Amino acid sequence: MDGKKSHWENVYETKPADSVSWFQPHADQSLKIIESSGLGKKVSLIDVGGGASTLVDDLLDRGYDDVSVLDLSASALKVAQTRLGTKADKVKWLVGDITSIELPANAYDIWHDRAVFHFLTDEKDRHAYVEQVMRSVRPNGLVIVATFAEDGPEKCSGLPVMRYNAETLHHEFGDEFELLGKEKEVHHTPFGTDQQFIYCYCRKP
Ligand SMILES: C[S@@+](CC[C@H](N)C(=O)[O-])C[C@H]1O[C@@H](n2cnc3c(N)ncnc32)[C@H](O)[C@@H]1O
């Protein structure tokens, strides 16, 4: 197992999912962007690096029935599957590294990533990530990426991260992606600290 994967497997095997810094009882900002996109509920959505996030629970409850959750850590997905019980059968679960996994072409209307892209400190990996978006998101699809903001922490889960503002984050994808909106969010961690996030959402060319 490579170092990156073993790091994340270890996190989810040793810490309760609601005790990690990125835990949110509900992914409200993401839900707001998805629901106000005007794309409706008959969309195919992938949560990239979804981990044990409750976003999938809330999407299923709201009637989204084509949801995929991808993560490097099988243990993370196991936490979400156990929590969902029989509802987990409605979800496509994908274990793999977003920079190298083979995703179906033109498959998704909505791509969602909260706190994954910012771990890609190597330009080669960021390039591979954008290539995945280009291949697997349908034309005019919605791409939502949330990272630590410029005034956010320098590390996440003990790993170094890149910090962005809306312009620098949009720049990683390129001008052909139409910037639809940006939101700053202060995330309150379970241990009482604040983390500044930037959410950037674009339309794929
Ligand atoms: C900070 S957590 C955020 C989890 C979730 N998006 C949320 O908001 O609760 C980062 C997640 O990304 C996953 N991850 C990290 N690097 C990844 C990669 N290269 N490919 C796929 N998943 C990755 C980790 O296993 C972890 O679940």
The ligand as an SDF file (V2000), in Angstrom:
LIG
                    3D

 27 29  0  0  0  0  0  0  0  0999 V2000
  -10.1820   16.0130    4.2840 C   0  0  0  0  0  0  0  0  0  0  0  0
  -11.0150   14.5580    3.7960 S   0  0  0  0  0  0  0  0  0  0  0  0
  -12.5450   15.2020    3.1350 C   0  0  0  0  0  0  0  0  0  0  0  0
  -13.6200   14.1370    3.0530 C   0  0  0  0  0  0  0  0  0  0  0  0
  -14.9620   14.6180    2.5010 C   0  0  0  0  0  0  0  0  0  0  0  0
  -14.8340   15.1940    1.1720 N   0  0  0  0  0  0  0  0  0  0  0  0
  -15.6100   15.5950    3.4270 C   0  0  0  0  0  0  0  0  0  0  0  0
  -15.7520   16.7730    3.0900 O   0  0  0  0  0  0  0  0  0  0  0  0
  -16.0040   15.1690    4.5270 O   0  0  0  0  0  0  0  0  0  0  0  0
  -10.1220   14.1090    2.3300 C   0  0  0  0  0  0  0  0  0  0  0  0
  -10.6150   12.8120    1.7060 C   0  0  0  0  0  0  0  0  0  0  0  0
  -10.0010   12.6230    0.4520 O   0  0  0  0  0  0  0  0  0  0  0  0
   -9.5480   11.2940    0.3250 C   0  0  0  0  0  0  0  0  0  0  0  0
   -8.3950   11.3700   -0.5950 N   0  0  0  0  0  0  0  0  0  0  0  0
   -7.1940   11.9470   -0.3580 C   0  0  0  0  0  0  0  0  0  0  0  0
   -6.4220   11.8950   -1.4560 N   0  0  0  0  0  0  0  0  0  0  0  0
   -7.1750   11.2720   -2.4150 C   0  0  0  0  0  0  0  0  0  0  0  0
   -6.9340   10.9100   -3.7640 C   0  0  0  0  0  0  0  0  0  0  0  0
   -5.7670   11.1870   -4.3630 N   0  0  0  0  0  0  0  0  0  0  0  0
   -7.9130   10.2720   -4.4430 N   0  0  0  0  0  0  0  0  0  0  0  0
   -9.1040    9.9820   -3.8510 C   0  0  0  0  0  0  0  0  0  0  0  0
   -9.3950   10.3020   -2.5650 N   0  0  0  0  0  0  0  0  0  0  0  0
   -8.4330   10.9420   -1.8660 C   0  0  0  0  0  0  0  0  0  0  0  0
   -9.2240   10.8670    1.7280 C   0  0  0  0  0  0  0  0  0  0  0  0
   -9.2480    9.4690    1.9030 O   0  0  0  0  0  0  0  0  0  0  0  0
  -10.3050   11.5790    2.5270 C   0  0  0  0  0  0  0  0  0  0  0  0
  -11.4680   10.7910    2.6530 O   0  0  0  0  0  0  0  0  0  0  0  0
  1  2  1  0
  2  3  1  0
  2 10  1  0
  3  4  1  0
  4  5  1  0
  5  6  1  0
  5  7  1  0
  7  8  2  0
  7  9  1  0
 10 11  1  0
 11 12  1  0
 11 26  1  0
 12 13  1  0
 13 14  1  0
 13 24  1  0
 14 15  1  0
 14 23  1  0
 15 16  2  0
 16 17  1  0
 17 18  1  0
 17 23  2  0
 18 19  1  0
 18 20  2  0
 20 21  1  0
 21 22  2  0
 22 23  1  0
 24 25  1  0
 24 26  1  0
 26 27  1  0
M  CHG  2   2   1   9  -1
M  END
$$$$
